[in-house]
Amino acid sequence: MSLDEDVAERVAQVRTRIAGAGGDGRAVALVAVTKGFGPEVVGAALGAGVVDVAESYAQELVAKAAALPAAVHAPIPRWHFVGRLQSNKVARVASLVELWQSVDRIELIGHLARRAPSARVLVQVDLTGASGRGGCTPSEVAPLVAEARRGGLEVSGLMAVGPPGPPEGSRAGFRLLASLADDLGLVERSMGMSADLEVAVEEGSTMVRVGRALFGPRTVRNRSGHAASGVRN
């Protein structure tokens, strides 16, 4: 089976999982997380009808966006940024990113307002308290949303990563995120990945971020250049 056929089959399987959890397989946005893979998987996702593509590192996004025209003949992806973004990297990807999913601090809001005026963003919420994963506390959500709006950014919704472990362990956090979004009148709820997308859809997700279920396991190099396993998307 070719890469294109394999990815197309996996995309169909994920859409079936979304529908089985009570979601509309087309209304719930499927975001293909391609970190750690080459531009060929971006092309395969596009060929399978997935136009929302996410990266976690600025250098990977820039490289894939540059390589893509030579690699595929398909629609241009809508690039999402889902990783912990360093403020000094905003300028590198500002012209490429259509949705910034990991906005979690005032400093980053200021850089986005200057480098990507009117950018569409999601505020990332920390549901676990785990260090290094990014996200603001639930009590900080409303002030950050207000600050982003004052800076001229378009706040579309909230984003969160579920805790490690069994999928059911994500339910309470996803329910909290949906409640926070409702309270603030925000439409988008980006929650759910390969392992826990059913729980996320059941709790009102409008956008799932999926890597492993579309492209298989992979090893991603961290910023120090060393291999880092256990990628969860």
N, C-alpha and C positions, 0 to 999 in steps of 0.2 A: 504493500500500500504506500502510495506517495505521501509526502508531507501534507500536500493540499487536501488529499482525501482523508487522511487521518484527522487533521484539524477540523475539517467540515463535519466529520462524524462526531467528534468530541463536542463541537458547538451544538449540534443537534441534541446530544445527550444532556448538556447543561440546560438548554432551553426546556427540555422535557422535565428535568428536575425542578426548574422554576415553576412550570405549569403544575406539576404534581404537588407543589407546596401551596398552591392556590394563587399563584401570580400569573399575570399575562406574560407569556414568553417573549412578547415583543415590546410591551409597555415597560417592563422592568429592564433597564439598560444593562447590557452585558459588556463589561469593560475587560478587555484582554490585557493582562499584566505580562509584559514581554521582557522584564528585566532578566538578565543572565542569558538571553538567547540572542541570536543574530537577526538581521533584518528580514531573513527569509520567513520567520514565523509571523512577522507583521504582515507580510504579503499573503501568507496563508490565511490569516485571520480576516483580512480584508476580502479575500476571495470567497470566504465563507459567510460574508455579510456582516461581519463585526467591524464597525468603523471607529469605535471608541477604544483607544489603545493607551496604556499607562506605563510610565517609567518611574523609577525611584531615584535615579541618579542623573544629574544634569548632563554629564559627559556621555552617558549611554544614549540619552534622548537625542542630543545633537548629532552623534555619530550615526544613529539609525535614520534620523530624518534626512541626513545628507546621502546615505547609501540607498535609501528606498527607491528613488526614481529609477536608478539603474537596475534594481533588483526585481521590481514588479511593475505590472501594468494594471493598476487597480485604483479605486478611489483614494484620495488623500485622507489619512487618518485624522481623527479628532484626538489630539494628544492630551492626556491627563497627566498631571504630576501628583504622585501619591506618596512619595518618600519624605523623610525629614529634610526640609530644604534649608540650606545655608543661605543667609541673606545675600552674601556676595556672589551667589550663583544665579540670582534672579535674572540679571541682565542677559546671561548666556542663553536662556531658554524663553525669554519673555515673548519673542516673536513667534514661538511655536506652540506654546501651551494654550489650550482653550478652556481648561478647567483645572484650577489649582485646588487639590483636595486636602491638603495638609496644612492649612493656615491655622496656627495655634498660639501666636504671640503677637504683641503689639509691634515689636521691631520688624517682623516680617510684613505686617500690614503696611507699615510705612514704606518699605522698599518696593512692595508691589504697587502701591499708589503712585510712586515716582516712576518706576520702570515699566509698569503695565497698567496704565490708567484704565479704569472701567473694567478691569479684569473680573471674570466670573470665578467665584471661589466657594469652597465649602470650609466651614470651621471644623477642625478635627477635635474630637472629644476623647479624653483618656478615660476609658471604662474600667481599667485594671489597676492603675497605679504602678505599673511596671516601668522601670527606668529605661530610657533610651528608645522608647517607642513613639514618643511624641504625643501631642494632644494636650488640650487645656482641661482643667477640672470642670465638672458640670456647672459649678457656681460661676465660672469665668465665661461661660458661653455667651450669655446675654450681653455683657460688657464688650466682648470681642466683636460680636455681630454689630453692635452699635458703632464701635470704633471703625470697623471696616466700611460701614455705610457712610460714615462721616468722611472717610478717605476717598469716597467715590467708587468703591468696589461694589460689584453686584454679588450679594450673598444669596446663593441659591439654596443652601441647605447645610446639613451636618454630615460628618463622616466619622467612623470609628472602626477600630480593629477589635474583634472579639478576643477573649482570653484563650491561652493554650488549653488543650484538654478536650473532653467530649463536647460535641456541638451544643448540647443542651445547656452547657455552662455559659453560653453566649446570650441566652434568652433574656435574662433580667437586664443586662446592659443594653441590648438592642431595644428593649421596650422603653428603657429610660431615654435613649436617644430619640426615639419616635415621639415621646412625650415632650421633650425639649423642643423638637422641631415644631410640633403642633402649637406649643405655647408662644413661639416666636413667629408663627405664620410662614414657616419655611417648607417648601415642597419636597426638596430632594433629601433622601436619607441613604447615603452610601454606606451600606453595611452588608457583610456577608462575603465569604471567600470560598475556596474550593470545598472545605470541610463543613462549613456551617451555613451555606447559602440557604438551605431550606428553612432553618430557624429564622434567618434574617428576613426572608420573604414573608413568612408567617407573621412577623412582627412589623411589617410595613416597609421593607426595603424597596427603594425605587431604582437601585443601582448596585449590582454585585461586581466585585473585583476578582477575577479568576485568572490564575496562571497555570498551576499544576494540572487542573482538570482539563485544560485545553492543550497543553504542550508537554505534559509529563514532568517528572522530577528534574531538577537542575541544581547546579551549584553556582552560586553567585559570588563574585569576588567583592570583598568589602573595600572600603576606601583606602585601606593600607595595602591592598593588593593580595591579601591572603584569602584562601577559599573559605567560604562560610556556608555551611549546609543548613538544612532545616527550614528552607523557605516555605512559607505557609500559604501564599495567595492561591 
